[in-house]
Amino acid sequence: MSTVIYWFRNDLRLLDNPAFLLACGASSHIVPVFCHDPADRALTHWGFERVGAHRRVFLAATLADLGAQLAAQGSALIELTGRAEDILPSLARELGVTRIVCEAIAAPDEQAAVQALRAVGLIVDTVWQSSLLDPDALPFSTRQLPDMFTLFRQAVEKANVAPSVPVDFPQTIPSLPVMPVPLPHRHHVMPPAAPDVDARTSFPYQSAAYAGGTTAALAHVHQYLDRKLAHTYKDTRNGLTGLDYSSKFSPWLATGALSARTINAAIEQFENEFGANDSTYWLWFELLWRDYFRFLHLKYGRKLYRYHGLAEAGSVRPVHDATLFARWSRGETGEPIVDAGMRELAATGYLSNRLRQIVASYLIHDLDGDWRAGAAWFESQLVDFDVYSNQGNWLYLAGRGTDPRGGRRFNPQKQARDYDGNGAYRALWETA
Ligand SMILES: Cc1cc2nc3c(=O)[nH]c(=O)nc-3n(C[C@H](O)[C@H](O)[C@H](O)COP(=O)(O)OP(=O)(O)OC[C@H]3O[C@@H](n4cnc5c(N)ncnc54)[C@H](O)[C@@H]3O)c2cc1C
């Protein structure tokens, strides 16, 4: 038994965290670390920050909650600034550590970081744990993943693939090692200033009930189910404003404060007590979409990040008109439903699924924009940014993924008539 570094990534929880449990079981001392990548604050080549203010505030609350849970068990969260591949090797050297445990992330940058750590001789054990279903439990290998969501879902349901039971909080956490420089003193991360709460928001993350972290996440799931909102989800999920039209689980899922297995177990318990219906099934259905985009990454990896995605190379050319893009991102296109959605996104860090589809489709199909710039803008703004779901949905709408229909255009005027018939949403977000 020795000292192990546990590197928290998008799994910022202790509940149902098999990778963390593995580290606890394999070490006499454990050093829980989170790395703040300075690139998150730098401008991307699209001209804006990779991680905007909403995400930074939500993440800070998530880390504070995780830190408090570790402290309650005599440990601590060590927040460091730097790229993991740059700073973990020197930390490991200082501590005399050779092993790092972390969750597996099947996206190119995240995989490159792990490879870089291995290249300097560190043992890095990665554990896949962000999906609802275990890839090994699927009725096919991920290389054989069907290229249509419906075929995937049908195969999973026919084979009765069930998620594994969530694992509990660790009973005990191995203590921090004795350090030449006490580890908590290395913390030098400035807490970000929270943008003002916009009273129109559908996800007021500045309030305790919607703050980042497992504590608020569990309370949210319980109140959602206590109020039996899961029984009406399918009827309300296409709503545009308010706290309750959809589950709002996504920000906690995205940071890993809550696992999909924990949510699913709570819904199953709810179904056992109060009955299953189309709506409770539809929550499972949507969580399967989330899994599908994860498994697509396991199958196609880096190909999903090319402009042409899975389509023929050369069949399409990247186009990025910076002026049009700026108008789109500021909500100044002149198309009222699109502009309202883009203003909501920038002001609150959250947007309904319906609006995400409308605004993304508009950039791709009406403005002929580069979908990767749109995906990057969502990455910067969304408190629930998730690399798999974001990339997957943008690619799907652009018709560069596995969608057999080859792209989806949402007619903004028809969408406005169907989902905002009385114009209330457009009026609400008429101004920024
Ligand atoms: C262009 C575009 C980009 C998106 N980017 C993201 C993203 O970065 N992060 C993210 O979590 N979701 C993303 N989505 C999916 C979806 O819009 C959000 O998951 C959903 O709106 C979150 O709100 P909710 O938790 O209330 O969802 P609910 O409707 O209550 O759904 C329950 C859960 O199911 C999952 N889910 C629902 N719809 C989808 C979907 N289309 N794809 C994948 N999972 C889904 C989510 O985990 C969600 O929390 C994107 C959709 C589009 C069209």
The ligand as an ORCA input file, in Angstrom:
! r2SCAN-3c Opt
* xyz 0 1
  C     -26.974     21.691    -29.874
  C     -27.172     21.002    -28.545
  C     -26.153     20.990    -27.609
  C     -26.318     20.330    -26.387
  N     -25.305     20.373    -25.470
  C     -25.441     19.697    -24.298
  C     -24.422     19.714    -23.325
  O     -23.345     20.316    -23.499
  N     -24.633     19.061    -22.153
  C     -25.794     18.359    -21.910
  O     -25.933     17.770    -20.836
  N     -26.755     18.306    -22.846
  C     -26.632     18.958    -24.011
  N     -27.655     18.934    -24.924
  C     -28.795     18.037    -24.684
  C     -30.017     18.634    -23.961
  O     -30.393     19.839    -24.535
  C     -29.756     18.833    -22.460
  O     -29.229     17.656    -21.906
  C     -31.026     19.182    -21.700
  O     -31.654     20.288    -22.264
  C     -30.667     19.440    -20.263
  O     -31.769     19.834    -19.489
  P     -32.494     18.810    -18.521
  O     -31.527     18.164    -17.602
  O     -33.624     19.523    -17.903
  O     -32.991     17.727    -19.557
  P     -34.188     16.677    -19.489
  O     -35.066     16.935    -20.661
  O     -34.820     16.663    -18.177
  O     -33.473     15.284    -19.770
  C     -32.962     14.449    -18.701
  C     -31.512     14.143    -18.995
  O     -31.413     13.393    -20.209
  C     -30.238     13.768    -20.929
  N     -30.607     14.338    -22.234
  C     -31.772     14.922    -22.576
  N     -31.751     15.280    -23.889
  C     -30.530     14.922    -24.347
  C     -29.890     15.025    -25.608
  N     -30.490     15.570    -26.691
  N     -28.622     14.570    -25.728
  C     -27.975     14.026    -24.675
  N     -28.543     13.887    -23.459
  C     -29.808     14.334    -23.299
  C     -29.534     14.828    -20.083
  O     -28.555     14.210    -19.301
  C     -30.665     15.377    -19.216
  O     -30.204     15.922    -17.993
  C     -27.522     19.620    -26.131
  C     -28.552     19.648    -27.083
  C     -28.372     20.334    -28.277
  C     -29.507     20.331    -29.268
*
